[in-house]
Amino acid sequence: MGLVIYFLHSFMVSQAFLTVDDQPITLARALPYLQTAGKLKPFIADVVRQYVIEQELQTRQDLDVNPALIETEEVASLHTRPLAKVDGCLQTEV
């Protein structure tokens, strides 16, 4: 467990989570931004939800899931839901 925590801490403070204007932003720096914007809890919930779905799909032998079909359906759903402009950003309406 200690090794995992060390690795996570090391990754959070040294690896670029994303890059803006050629400047790296670490995960440790990005998480407070998400929290300030009120997006941290939904972000974590989305990650956990996708992880649980992925784990379930890998363990289920009775399902034949084609990842390309899932991606196609995701893209199609974006085209069927209108976009709304909120705070200058385009977001899908629910």
C-alpha positions in Angstrom: 0.0 0.0 0.0 2.8 2.4 0.8 4.4 1.9 -2.6 1.0 2.7 -4.3 0.7 5.9 -2.2 4.2 6.9 -3.0 3.7 6.3 -6.7 0.4 8.2 -6.7 2.0 11.1 -4.9 5.0 11.1 -7.2 2.7 11.0 -10.3 0.5 13.8 -8.9 3.4 16.2 -8.4 5.7 15.4 -11.3 3.7 14.1 -14.3 1.8 16.4 -16.5 -2.0 15.7 -16.3 -2.5 18.0 -19.2 -0.6 20.8 -21.0 -1.9 24.4 -21.6 0.2 26.7 -23.7 3.1 24.3 -23.5 2.9 24.5 -19.7 2.4 21.2 -17.9 -0.4 21.1 -15.2 0.1 18.3 -12.7 -2.8 16.3 -11.3 -2.0 17.8 -7.9 -2.5 21.3 -9.3 -5.6 20.4 -11.4 -7.6 18.8 -8.6 -8.0 22.1 -6.6 -9.1 23.8 -9.8 -11.8 21.2 -10.2 -12.8 21.5 -6.6 -13.0 25.3 -6.8 -15.2 25.0 -9.9 -17.4 22.5 -8.1 -16.4 19.8 -10.6 -14.2 17.5 -8.4 -17.0 15.3 -7.0 -18.7 14.8 -10.4 -15.2 14.1 -12.0 -14.4 11.5 -9.4 -17.9 10.0 -9.7 -17.5 9.7 -13.5 -14.1 8.0 -13.1 -15.5 5.6 -10.5 -18.6 4.9 -12.6 -16.6 4.2 -15.7 -14.2 2.0 -13.8 -17.0 -0.1 -12.3 -18.6 -0.5 -15.7 -15.3 -1.5 -17.3 -14.6 -4.1 -14.5 -18.1 -5.5 -14.8 -17.8 -5.8 -18.6 -14.5 -7.6 -18.2 -15.9 -10.1 -15.7 -19.1 -10.9 -17.5 -18.8 -13.9 -19.8 -22.4 -13.6 -21.0 -21.9 -10.3 -22.7 -20.3 -9.8 -26.1 -19.5 -6.1 -26.0 -17.9 -4.4 -29.0 -16.0 -1.3 -27.8 -16.3 0.3 -31.3 -20.1 0.0 -31.1 -20.1 1.7 -27.7 -18.0 4.5 -29.0 -20.2 4.9 -32.1 -23.3 5.1 -29.8 -21.7 7.7 -27.6 -20.9 9.9 -30.6 -24.4 9.4 -31.9 -25.9 10.5 -28.6 -23.9 13.7 -28.7 -25.4 14.5 -32.1 -28.9 13.9 -30.9 -28.7 16.0 -27.7 -28.7 19.8 -28.3 -25.8 21.8 -26.9 -26.3 24.7 -24.6 -23.9 27.6 -24.0 -23.2 27.9 -20.3 -20.6 30.4 -19.0 -19.1 30.7 -22.4 -18.7 26.9 -22.8 -20.7 24.5 -24.8 -22.3 21.7 -22.7 -24.7 19.0 -23.6 -28.2 19.5 -22.3 -29.6 16.7 -20.1 
